[in-house]
Amino acid sequence: MTARDYILCTLEAELALERELGVRVLELEHPELLKGERAGAPKPAPATLATPATKPVAPKVEPALAAPKPVAQKPASVPELLFLHAGELSPEARVIVGKIAAALGVEMALATELPLPEARRYVVLGAEALERFFPGVRASLGSYLPQQRNAYLTHSPELFVRYGTGNALVTAKKQQMWNGIKGLMKTS
C-alpha cells in the first residue's frame, strides 16, 4: 500500500462516517442566485447546514506505559489487553477507554509510541494507530488484523468525543466496538 492509497482510503472512510452521522456542509459559489439577489451585491458567507462540534486535541505524545517499579526478582507481567493509539487521548476519550478496560476486568494499558510493547491482545484505535504500529498492514475497521489475529482494529474514541453521545449512529458504532473487543477477549 502506497502512502497515496493510505491517505485516500483514510479520507474515504472519514467522509463515509461523516455522511453516516449526518454531517452536511453545502457551500455555494453564487448563493445570490438562490435568493434572487442582484449581481454586485455583497455575497454572504457559504451556507452551512450542520457541522460537527469539534474540540481541539493537543498534538502531544504521552509515554506509552508507566515504568514498572522494581520488585524483588519478579518479572514484569505482560498486559492482558493493550490499547494502541496514534497520540495522546483527550480526557474524554481516556474515560471511554478506561470504562472499556474496567468492564472487561483488565488494567488500562495504552501505548502511543513504538516499539510495540508485548501484550496478549491489542486493540488498535483508528487507522493512524494501525499505520504507526503495523505499517503496511491493510484492514477494515471492525476486523482483526490479517497476520496478527490477537489485534482488533476499531474506531478511535476521539471520534466518539468529536460527534457526541446523543447520536444513534455513534451509539451503534460504540456497540460494534464493544462487541469486537469482547470477541477479541475470547481469543487465546
N, C-alpha and C positions, 0 to 999 in steps of 0.2 A: 504494500500500500504506500503510495507516494504521499508526500505532505499535502499536495493539492487535493488528492482524493479524500484524505482525512478531514481537511478543512471543509470540503463540500459536503461530506457525509454528516459532519457535526452541525453545519449550518442547516442542512435539510432537516435533521432531527429536531433541532431547536425551533425552526419555523413550524414544523408539523405539530409540535407540542403547543406552541403559542396559538396555532389555529384551533386545536382541540380545546384549549382553555378559553377560547372566545375573544382573544386579543385581536382587535381590528384597528388599523390605522389607515385612514384614507387621506392622501394628500392630493390636492387638485392643482393643476397648473394654472387654470383660469377659473377660479371659483366665482368670479363675477358673472360668468355665463349662466350659472345656475340661479343666481339671484336677479338676473335681468339688469345688472348694473352697466353703466356706460364705460367704454374704454377710456382710460386716462384717470379713472377714479382710483384712490388708493386701494391696494389689494390687501385683503385680510390675511391673517396667518393661515397656514394649512389647517383644514378641518380635521379634528381628531375625534373618533367615535369612542374609543376606550383605550386606555393604556394600563399596563400592569403597574402596581405600586412597587417601585424598586427602592432598595436600601443599599447604600454604598457598602461594599465589602472591602475591608483593608487588605492590600495585597501582601501581608506579612506571612512569613512561613514560621510555624512553630516547631519546636523539637518533636520528633516522632513519638518517642516514649520516654517517660521519666527514667533516669538511670537507676537501675536496681541497687538497693543498699547492700553492701557486703554482708553476707551471712556466713557463719562458720561452715565452710566447705559444702554449702548447699548449692547445687547447680540452678541457674536461672530457669524458671519454668517458661514453657512455650505457651503463648496465649491461645485460648480455645478459638477465639474469633478476633480478627484484626480488621479494622475498617481502614481503607486506603482512600485518601483524598488528595487532590492536587494542591491544596493550600490550607491555610488556617480556616477552621469553621467559625462562622459567626456564633455568638452566644445562643441564638435561637436554634440554629442547626445543631449545635453541640447538645442542646436539650433533647432534640429528636433522636440523635444517635444514642445518647445516654438512656433514654426511655427504651429503645430497642434492646440495648445490652441488658438493662435491668429486667425486662420482660423475659429475656432468654436465660437469665440467671448467670450471665458471664460478666467479667470485668470489662469496662470500656477501654479498648486499646485502639489508638489511632496513629497511623503513620502518614506523614506528608512528604517525606524525603527519601531518596534512595540511600543506601541499598535497601532492598526489600527485606524487612525483618522476617524471621521464621515464625510461622503460626500454623495451627492445624487447618484453619479455614480463613478465607479472605472475602470481604465484601468490598467491591470496587465501586466507589461512589462517583459515578459520572465518567464521561468519555475522556476528560482531561486526565483523570487518575489512571484510566486504562492505558493511555498513551505514555504516561510517566513511568508506571511500574511494569507494564507489559508492552514495550514498544513493538510495533509491527503486528500485534495481535488484533484481529477483527472479530467483533462480537456485537450482538444487538442487545439493547437494554432489556433486562429481564431474563437473561440467559446465563448459563455457565460458560466459562472460557473454554474454547475447544481443547487446548493442550493442558489445561490446569483445571481439572474437574472439581477442585476444592475452592474455586474462586467464582463468585457470582457478581455480575455486573448489573447495577441498578442506578436509579436517578440520584443525583446529589441532593442532600437535604436542603441545600441552598435554594434549589428550585422551589421547594415547598414553602420556604420562608418568603421567597420573592412573590409568589402568587397567592399566598394566604391559605387559610384552612377552611374558609367558608365555601369553597368551590367544590362541586360534586366530582369534577374530573380529578382534582388534586386528591380528594379522598379516595377515589378509585386507584390512582397511582400509588398512594401510600399503602393501600391494601395489597396491591400487586407486589410492592417492595417487601412488605411484611411476609406474605406467603412465600416469596422466593427465598428470603433469609431463613424462614422456618424450614423450608425444604433443604437448604444448604446444611443446616444443623443436623439433619438426619443422615447426611452422607458420612462415610467413615474416612 
